[in-house]
Amino acid sequence: MKQIKYNFYSKNNLSTRQDNALNVSITGRSDGFISVRVPYNEILLSSIRKIPGRRWDPENKVWLLPDTQKHAGLLLRHLYDTGLFLHEDEPYTREAVELEATAKMLDRYTRAIESRHYSTRTKAVYIGWVKKYIDYKINKPKEMTIEKQINGFLTHLAVDKKVSSSTQNQALAAILFLYRHVLNQNVDELGEIIRAKKARRLPVVMSWDEVKRVFANLEGVFLLAAKLMYGTGLRLMECLELRVQDIDFYRKEITVHNGKGAKDRVTMLPEALIQPLQDHLAEVKTLHGQDISEGWGCVVMPAALDRKYPNGSAEWPWQWVFPQERRWIDRSTGRQGRHHMDESVLQRHVHSAVIKAGLTKRISCHTFRHSFATHLIESGYDIRTVQELLGHSSVKTTMIYTHVLNRGPSGVRSPMDSLN
């Protein structure tokens, strides 16, 4: 491989290109290695260390990589991925400026979401949609109106990607957030925007017997979590994010903090689950005691409470009701503790239990919540009570469960059955 010398230019100040040159020399050697000389920079060193098979040559003060197409490609990719450089042979005008502007816009977008206290999941989903929207716009004519760009993207999702109406509307919400709160453009003047009509679907509900059959194929902590979702109407993450102090055994209540829509609510604690929960928490407390004795035992605190209560993360009331089996390390603090059980673990066990029970319905962890609401209405409880327990803002959302009050097709006698 002949010697190649790349000049990468700092993108911190695009107007002074020559003043910000950083020379990265890539040289072929006769011993089957590539010699890479870079100036000292923590980000640069981190990118080099990501390449498998690299080693440091202290005598010549260069990095050595195997002389293969794979390693050469990885080297260039990691250098570009640092976001610090622009290759001297690249088009240096609008493309470079747009790349930097996009990175800054995504940073502002992230800050705007965090400042409005959107959930971590919402932030990740919204950023993902904005990135896809930007990628979609790249090959579109620059003179296209915002309305046409948005409508084109939404149509692309519906027609080409076959996404559901709720997914399409989710993408639209992320894009509108971008224009309203980051780009400060008045989206009210966009005109007619294509909005998918949300399909009205009845929830999948298990019968009383089907619930028992699923429970019969679960055991241990997974059975307890499933019973808690069915017995209280908790969502999957509301169940897994419960902390010890959220359960009031005296009042037989469970407090849900920061539920969907950043709302708190209180639901009942079933009598049948009091003793199993107390036995489970006794085991969790023993495990927590062992972690503390080994110098660990911390959990992630909500919001900024770790500053208000510096020692709170190790205290028993703040521990998860359903901790994961293995400890984890908080990279920001270096402290080791336990996170709550990962949702995918419980989902897999519930899915396996449904299959073993021989059920053909599309049953998930959320089906326990649907069954909770439906069975309450079947038992004669009023719709407003069920609304409060579920945490719905509008009774219209809860009304979907009233389908059980109608006799439906099963209550109508077909004329075919009247024929002699």
C-alpha positions as CSV (number, residue, x, y, z in Angstrom):
1,M,0.0,0.0,0.0
2,K,1.5,3.3,-1.0
3,Q,1.7,6.2,1.4
4,I,-1.5,8.3,1.6
5,K,-1.8,11.5,3.5
6,Y,-5.2,12.7,4.6
7,N,-5.9,16.2,5.8
8,F,-8.9,16.3,8.0
9,Y,-10.2,19.7,8.9
10,S,-11.8,20.8,12.1
11,K,-15.5,21.6,11.7
12,N,-15.6,23.9,14.8
13,N,-14.9,26.9,12.5
14,L,-15.6,26.2,8.9
15,S,-14.6,29.6,7.8
16,T,-10.9,29.2,8.8
17,R,-10.2,26.0,7.0
18,Q,-6.4,26.2,6.7
19,D,-6.0,27.3,10.3
20,N,-7.7,24.2,11.6
21,A,-6.0,21.5,9.6
22,L,-5.3,18.3,11.5
23,N,-2.9,16.0,9.6
24,V,-3.7,12.3,9.8
25,S,-1.1,10.2,8.0
26,I,-2.0,6.7,6.8
27,T,1.1,4.8,5.4
28,G,1.4,1.3,4.0
29,R,4.2,-0.9,5.4
30,S,6.0,-4.0,4.1
31,D,5.1,-6.0,7.2
32,G,1.4,-6.2,6.4
33,F,0.3,-3.3,8.6
34,I,-1.0,0.2,8.1
35,S,0.8,2.9,10.0
36,V,-1.5,5.6,11.3
37,R,-0.2,8.8,12.9
38,V,-2.7,11.2,14.5
39,P,-2.2,14.2,16.8
40,Y,-3.0,13.8,20.4
41,N,-6.7,14.2,21.0
42,E,-8.9,12.2,23.3
43,I,-11.7,11.8,20.8
44,L,-9.3,10.7,18.1
45,L,-7.7,8.2,20.4
46,S,-11.1,6.8,21.4
47,S,-12.0,6.3,17.7
48,I,-8.8,4.4,17.0
49,R,-9.2,2.2,20.0
50,K,-12.6,1.0,18.6
51,I,-10.8,-0.8,15.8
52,P,-10.2,-4.4,16.5
53,G,-6.6,-5.6,16.0
54,R,-5.0,-2.2,16.4
55,R,-1.8,-1.8,18.5
56,W,0.5,1.0,19.6
57,D,4.0,1.2,18.3
58,P,5.8,3.2,21.1
59,E,9.1,3.5,19.2
60,N,7.6,5.2,16.2
61,K,4.7,6.6,18.0
62,V,2.1,5.4,15.5
63,W,-0.9,3.1,15.6
64,L,-0.6,-0.1,13.6
65,L,-3.6,-1.8,11.9
66,P,-3.7,-4.9,9.7
67,D,-3.4,-3.9,6.1
68,T,-6.8,-5.1,5.0
69,Q,-9.7,-3.4,3.2
70,K,-11.9,-4.0,6.3
71,H,-9.5,-2.3,8.7
72,A,-8.9,0.6,6.3
73,G,-12.6,1.1,5.9
74,L,-13.1,1.0,9.7
75,L,-10.4,3.5,10.2
76,L,-11.9,6.1,7.9
77,R,-15.4,5.5,9.1
78,H,-14.4,6.0,12.8
79,L,-12.5,9.2,11.9
80,Y,-15.5,10.6,10.1
81,D,-17.9,9.5,12.8
82,T,-16.1,11.7,15.4
83,G,-17.8,14.6,13.7
84,L,-14.6,16.6,14.0
85,F,-13.3,16.5,10.5
86,L,-14.0,17.1,6.9
87,H,-11.8,15.4,4.3
88,E,-10.0,17.8,2.0
89,D,-11.3,16.0,-1.1
90,E,-15.0,16.2,0.0
91,P,-17.3,18.9,-1.4
92,Y,-16.9,21.7,1.0
93,T,-19.8,24.0,0.9
94,R,-23.5,23.3,1.5
95,E,-23.2,19.6,2.3
96,A,-20.6,20.2,5.1
97,V,-22.6,23.1,6.5
98,E,-25.9,21.1,6.4
99,L,-24.2,18.2,8.2
100,E,-23.1,20.4,11.0
101,A,-26.4,22.2,11.2
102,T,-28.3,18.9,11.4
103,A,-26.1,17.8,14.3
104,K,-26.7,21.1,16.1
105,M,-30.5,20.9,15.4
106,L,-30.7,17.4,16.9
107,D,-28.9,18.6,20.0
108,R,-31.4,21.5,20.3
109,Y,-34.3,19.0,19.7
110,T,-33.0,16.8,22.5
111,R,-32.7,19.7,24.9
112,A,-36.2,20.9,24.0
113,I,-37.7,17.5,24.8
114,E,-35.8,17.2,28.1
115,S,-36.8,20.7,29.2
116,R,-40.4,19.8,28.8
117,H,-39.9,16.6,30.9
118,Y,-40.9,14.1,28.3
119,S,-40.3,10.5,29.2
120,T,-37.1,8.8,28.2
121,R,-39.0,6.5,25.9
122,T,-40.8,9.4,24.2
123,K,-37.5,11.2,23.7
124,A,-35.9,8.2,22.1
125,V,-38.9,7.6,19.8
126,Y,-39.2,11.3,18.7
127,I,-35.5,11.6,18.0
128,G,-35.7,8.5,15.9
129,W,-38.5,9.9,13.8
130,V,-36.8,13.2,13.3
131,K,-33.7,11.4,12.0
132,K,-35.8,9.4,9.6
133,Y,-37.5,12.6,8.4
134,I,-34.2,14.3,7.8
135,D,-32.9,11.3,5.8
136,Y,-36.1,11.4,3.8
137,K,-35.7,15.1,3.0
138,I,-32.1,14.7,1.7
139,N,-33.0,13.7,-1.9
140,K,-36.0,16.0,-2.1
141,P,-36.1,19.3,-4.0
142,K,-35.1,22.1,-1.7
143,E,-37.9,24.4,-2.9
144,M,-40.6,22.0,-1.7
145,T,-42.9,23.5,0.9
146,I,-42.8,22.2,4.5
147,E,-46.4,21.0,4.0
148,K,-45.4,18.9,1.0
149,Q,-42.3,17.6,2.8
150,I,-44.3,16.4,5.8
151,N,-47.2,15.0,3.7
152,G,-44.7,13.2,1.5
153,F,-43.0,11.6,4.5
154,L,-46.3,10.6,6.1
155,T,-47.5,9.1,2.8
156,H,-44.2,7.3,2.5
157,L,-44.7,5.7,5.9
158,A,-48.3,4.6,5.1
159,V,-47.8,3.4,1.5
160,D,-44.2,2.2,1.4
161,K,-43.5,1.2,5.0
162,K,-47.1,0.0,5.8
163,V,-47.1,1.5,9.2
164,S,-50.2,1.7,11.3
165,S,-52.2,4.9,11.8
166,S,-51.0,5.3,15.4
167,T,-47.4,5.0,14.3
168,Q,-48.0,7.5,11.5
169,N,-49.5,10.0,14.0
170,Q,-46.6,9.4,16.3
171,A,-44.2,10.4,13.6
172,L,-46.3,13.5,12.8
173,A,-46.2,14.5,16.5
174,A,-42.4,14.3,16.5
175,I,-42.1,16.3,13.3
176,L,-44.5,19.0,14.5
177,F,-42.5,19.3,17.8
178,L,-39.4,19.9,15.6
179,Y,-41.0,22.8,13.7
180,R,-42.8,24.4,16.7
181,H,-40.3,24.2,19.4
182,V,-36.9,23.9,17.7
183,L,-37.2,25.7,14.3
184,N,-39.8,28.1,15.6
185,Q,-41.9,27.9,12.5
186,N,-45.7,28.5,12.7
187,V,-47.1,25.1,11.7
188,D,-50.6,26.5,12.0
189,E,-50.0,27.9,8.5
190,L,-49.0,24.6,6.9
191,G,-52.5,24.0,5.6
192,E,-54.0,20.6,5.2
193,I,-51.7,17.9,6.7
194,I,-52.4,14.3,6.0
195,R,-53.4,12.7,9.3
196,A,-54.2,9.0,9.5
197,K,-57.5,8.1,10.9
198,K,-57.0,6.0,14.0
199,A,-58.7,2.7,13.7
200,R,-61.1,1.9,16.5
201,R,-60.3,-1.6,17.6
202,L,-61.7,-3.6,20.5
203,P,-59.1,-4.6,23.1
204,V,-58.1,-8.3,23.4
205,V,-59.6,-9.5,26.6
206,M,-59.2,-12.9,28.4
207,S,-62.0,-14.6,30.1
208,W,-61.8,-15.4,33.8
209,D,-60.9,-19.0,32.9
210,E,-58.2,-17.9,30.4
211,V,-56.6,-15.7,33.0
212,K,-56.3,-18.7,35.4
213,R,-54.8,-20.9,32.6
214,V,-52.1,-18.3,31.9
215,F,-51.3,-18.0,35.6
216,A,-51.1,-21.8,35.9
217,N,-48.1,-21.7,33.4
218,L,-46.2,-18.9,35.3
219,E,-44.2,-19.2,38.4
220,G,-42.1,-17.2,40.8
221,V,-41.6,-13.5,40.4
222,F,-43.2,-13.6,36.9
223,L,-46.4,-15.0,38.3
224,L,-46.5,-12.3,40.9
225,A,-45.9,-9.5,38.4
226,A,-48.6,-10.9,36.1
227,K,-51.1,-11.1,39.0
228,L,-50.2,-7.6,40.0
229,M,-51.0,-6.3,36.5
230,Y,-54.3,-8.1,36.3
231,G,-55.3,-7.4,39.9
232,T,-54.5,-3.6,39.8
233,G,-54.7,-2.6,36.1
234,L,-51.1,-1.5,36.0
235,R,-49.3,-1.1,32.7
236,L,-46.2,-3.2,32.1
237,M,-43.7,-0.5,33.0
238,E,-45.8,0.9,35.8
239,C,-45.6,-2.5,37.4
240,L,-41.8,-3.0,36.9
241,E,-41.0,0.6,38.0
242,L,-42.8,0.2,41.3
243,R,-40.7,1.0,44.4
244,V,-41.1,-0.4,47.8
245,Q,-42.5,2.8,49.2
246,D,-45.3,2.8,46.5
247,I,-47.1,-0.1,48.2
248,D,-49.2,0.7,51.2
249,F,-50.2,-2.6,52.9
250,Y,-52.2,-0.8,55.6
251,R,-54.4,1.1,53.3
252,K,-54.3,-1.6,50.7
253,E,-53.2,0.8,48.0
254,I,-50.6,1.2,45.3
255,T,-49.4,4.6,44.2
256,V,-48.3,4.9,40.6
257,H,-45.9,7.8,40.1
258,N,-45.3,9.5,36.7
259,G,-47.6,7.2,34.8
260,K,-48.6,7.7,31.2
261,G,-49.0,11.5,30.6
262,A,-46.8,12.2,33.7
263,K,-49.7,11.6,36.0
264,D,-49.9,10.0,39.4
265,R,-52.8,7.8,40.5
266,V,-53.8,5.4,43.2
267,T,-55.2,1.9,42.6
268,M,-56.2,-0.9,44.9
269,L,-53.9,-3.6,46.4
270,P,-55.8,-6.9,46.1
271,E,-56.2,-8.9,49.3
272,A,-55.0,-12.0,47.6
273,L,-51.6,-10.4,46.8
274,I,-50.8,-8.9,50.2
275,Q,-49.0,-12.0,51.6
276,P,-47.3,-13.0,48.4
277,L,-46.0,-9.4,48.0
278,Q,-44.8,-9.3,51.6
279,D,-42.9,-12.6,51.2
280,H,-41.4,-11.4,47.9
281,L,-40.3,-8.1,49.4
282,A,-38.7,-10.0,52.3
283,E,-36.5,-11.8,49.8
284,V,-35.7,-8.6,48.0
285,K,-34.7,-6.9,51.2
286,T,-32.3,-9.7,52.0
287,L,-30.8,-9.3,48.6
288,H,-30.5,-5.6,49.1
289,G,-28.8,-6.1,52.4
290,Q,-26.2,-8.3,50.8
291,D,-25.6,-5.7,48.1
292,I,-25.1,-3.0,50.8
293,S,-22.7,-5.2,52.8
294,E,-20.6,-5.6,49.6
295,G,-20.5,-1.8,49.2
296,W,-23.2,-1.5,46.5
297,G,-27.0,-1.5,46.6
298,C,-27.9,1.8,44.9
299,V,-30.8,2.5,42.4
300,V,-31.5,5.2,40.0
301,M,-33.4,8.1,41.6
302,P,-36.2,9.9,39.8
303,A,-35.6,13.4,38.4
304,A,-33.0,15.2,40.5
305,L,-33.8,13.5,43.9
306,D,-30.3,12.1,44.0
307,R,-29.1,15.6,44.8
308,K,-31.8,16.3,47.3
309,Y,-31.3,12.9,49.0
310,P,-27.7,12.0,48.5
311,N,-28.0,8.7,50.3
312,G,-31.6,7.9,49.2
313,S,-30.5,5.6,46.3
314,A,-29.2,3.0,48.8
315,E,-32.2,3.3,51.2
316,W,-34.8,0.5,51.3
317,P,-37.9,2.5,50.5
318,W,-36.4,3.6,47.1
319,Q,-35.5,0.0,46.0
320,W,-37.4,-1.6,43.1
321,V,-40.1,-4.1,43.9
322,F,-38.9,-6.2,41.0
323,P,-35.1,-5.9,40.8
324,Q,-33.1,-7.6,38.0
325,E,-30.9,-10.5,38.9
326,R,-27.6,-8.9,38.0
327,R,-26.1,-5.7,39.2
328,W,-25.3,-2.9,36.9
329,I,-22.8,0.0,37.0
330,D,-23.9,3.6,36.7
331,R,-21.3,5.1,34.3
332,S,-21.9,8.6,35.5
333,T,-21.2,7.9,39.1
334,G,-19.3,4.5,39.1
335,R,-21.7,3.2,41.7
336,Q,-23.0,-0.3,41.3
337,G,-26.6,-1.3,42.0
338,R,-29.6,-3.0,40.5
339,H,-32.1,-1.8,37.9
340,H,-35.6,-3.1,37.7
341,M,-36.4,-6.2,35.7
342,D,-36.2,-5.7,32.0
343,E,-39.6,-5.6,30.4
344,S,-38.6,-8.1,27.7
345,V,-37.9,-10.8,30.3
346,L,-41.5,-10.6,31.7
347,Q,-42.9,-10.4,28.2
348,R,-41.1,-13.6,27.1
349,H,-42.4,-15.5,30.1
350,V,-46.0,-14.3,29.6
351,H,-45.8,-15.2,25.9
352,S,-44.5,-18.7,26.7
353,A,-47.3,-19.1,29.3
354,V,-49.9,-18.2,26.7
355,I,-48.6,-20.8,24.3
356,K,-48.5,-23.5,27.0
357,A,-52.1,-22.6,27.9
358,G,-53.2,-23.3,24.4
359,L,-54.7,-19.9,23.8
360,T,-54.9,-18.5,20.3
361,K,-55.7,-14.9,21.2
362,R,-53.0,-12.2,20.7
363,I,-52.3,-11.9,24.4
364,S,-49.5,-9.7,25.8
365,C,-48.7,-8.1,29.2
366,H,-51.1,-5.3,28.4
367,T,-54.0,-7.8,28.0
368,F,-54.0,-8.2,31.8
369,R,-54.9,-4.5,32.0
370,H,-57.7,-4.8,29.4
371,S,-59.0,-7.9,31.3
372,F,-58.9,-6.0,34.6
373,A,-61.1,-3.2,33.3
374,T,-63.5,-5.5,31.4
375,H,-64.0,-7.8,34.4
376,L,-64.7,-4.9,36.7
377,I,-67.4,-3.6,34.4
378,E,-68.8,-7.2,34.1
379,S,-68.9,-7.2,37.9
380,G,-71.1,-4.1,38.0
381,Y,-68.6,-1.4,38.8
382,D,-69.4,2.0,37.3
383,I,-67.4,3.4,34.4
384,R,-66.1,6.4,36.4
385,T,-64.6,4.2,39.0
386,V,-62.8,2.1,36.4
387,Q,-61.6,5.3,34.7
388,E,-59.9,6.5,37.9
389,L,-58.3,3.1,38.5
390,L,-56.9,3.0,35.0
391,G,-55.8,6.7,35.1
392,H,-57.6,7.7,31.9
393,S,-58.0,11.5,31.4
394,S,-61.3,11.1,29.6
395,V,-64.1,8.6,30.2
396,K,-64.3,8.2,26.5
397,T,-61.2,6.2,26.6
398,T,-62.6,3.9,29.2
399,M,-65.9,3.5,27.3
400,I,-64.2,1.1,24.9
401,Y,-64.5,-1.6,27.7
402,T,-68.3,-1.2,27.8
403,H,-68.5,-3.5,24.8
404,V,-69.1,-6.3,27.3
405,L,-72.4,-4.7,28.4
406,N,-73.8,-5.4,24.9
407,R,-74.8,-8.9,24.1
408,G,-73.4,-8.6,20.6
409,P,-73.7,-11.3,17.9
410,S,-73.7,-14.1,20.5
411,G,-76.9,-12.7,21.9
412,V,-78.8,-12.7,18.6
413,R,-80.5,-15.8,17.4
414,S,-79.8,-16.5,13.7
415,P,-82.8,-17.3,11.5
416,M,-80.9,-20.3,10.4
417,D,-81.4,-21.8,13.8
418,S,-85.2,-21.3,13.5
419,L,-85.4,-23.5,10.5
420,N,-86.9,-26.9,11.1
